[in-house]
């Protein structure tokens, strides 16, 4: 199943620690780094809320992922 991960700049510290654990475990299991995005200027909710706004960063990230995994 195609998957990408993200963590936002203003997420709580434990979210960042959990993201690091995901990367570590994924890499150990799969033998490669996962697709991981660091969302500068965002908190835990703002990426979803930014879809459809003037900020296109998250939309581009999601659209790029969909193109790559459905090509």
Wavefront OBJ file of the C-alpha trace (Angstrom):
o trace
v 0.000 0.000 0.000
v 1.560 3.331 -1.009
v 2.045 5.662 1.939
v 3.709 8.943 2.728
v 4.350 10.393 6.155
v 4.508 13.959 7.366
v 5.195 15.875 10.528
v 4.437 19.552 11.017
v 6.819 22.152 12.405
v 4.459 23.127 15.214
v 3.370 19.610 16.157
v 3.988 18.698 19.808
v 7.413 17.279 20.617
v 6.015 13.787 21.136
v 4.639 13.839 17.556
v 8.168 14.571 16.311
v 9.531 11.714 18.405
v 6.857 9.380 17.037
v 7.663 10.467 13.467
v 11.317 9.647 14.103
v 10.289 6.200 15.383
v 8.200 5.587 12.257
v 11.141 6.473 10.024
v 13.475 4.249 12.027
v 11.119 1.269 12.049
v 10.132 1.677 8.397
v 13.781 1.840 7.339
v 14.666 -1.220 9.418
v 11.740 -3.196 7.994
v 11.806 -2.056 4.372
v 15.516 -1.366 3.950
v 14.853 2.131 2.617
v 13.689 5.478 3.895
v 9.962 6.211 3.741
v 8.571 9.209 1.914
v 8.539 11.773 4.725
v 7.619 15.443 4.550
v 8.385 18.165 7.073
v 5.656 20.777 6.825
v 7.188 24.122 7.738
v 4.800 26.655 9.219
v 2.116 24.068 9.970
v 0.633 22.498 13.092
v -1.184 19.179 13.380
v -4.433 20.457 11.847
v -3.370 23.177 9.430
v -2.238 20.942 6.524
v -5.751 19.545 6.057
v -7.286 22.972 6.585
v -4.978 24.517 3.980
v -6.396 22.411 1.141
v -8.478 24.706 -1.030
v -6.808 27.843 0.334
v -4.312 30.175 -1.335
v -1.500 28.078 0.169
v -0.825 25.258 -2.290
v 2.106 23.493 -0.583
v 0.082 20.600 0.854
v -2.050 20.241 -2.277
v 1.108 19.926 -4.395
v 2.561 17.371 -1.999
v -0.583 15.210 -2.042
v -1.096 15.544 -5.803
v 2.536 14.599 -6.454
v 2.191 11.518 -4.284
v -1.007 10.450 -6.068
v 0.658 10.929 -9.492
v 3.711 8.877 -8.458
v 1.743 5.953 -7.068
v -0.862 5.778 -9.826
v 1.433 6.192 -12.821
l 1 2 3 4 5 6 7 8 9 10 11 12 13 14 15 16 17 18 19 20 21 22 23 24 25 26 27 28 29 30 31 32 33 34 35 36 37 38 39 40 41 42 43 44 45 46 47 48 49 50 51 52 53 54 55 56 57 58 59 60 61 62 63 64 65 66 67 68 69 70 71
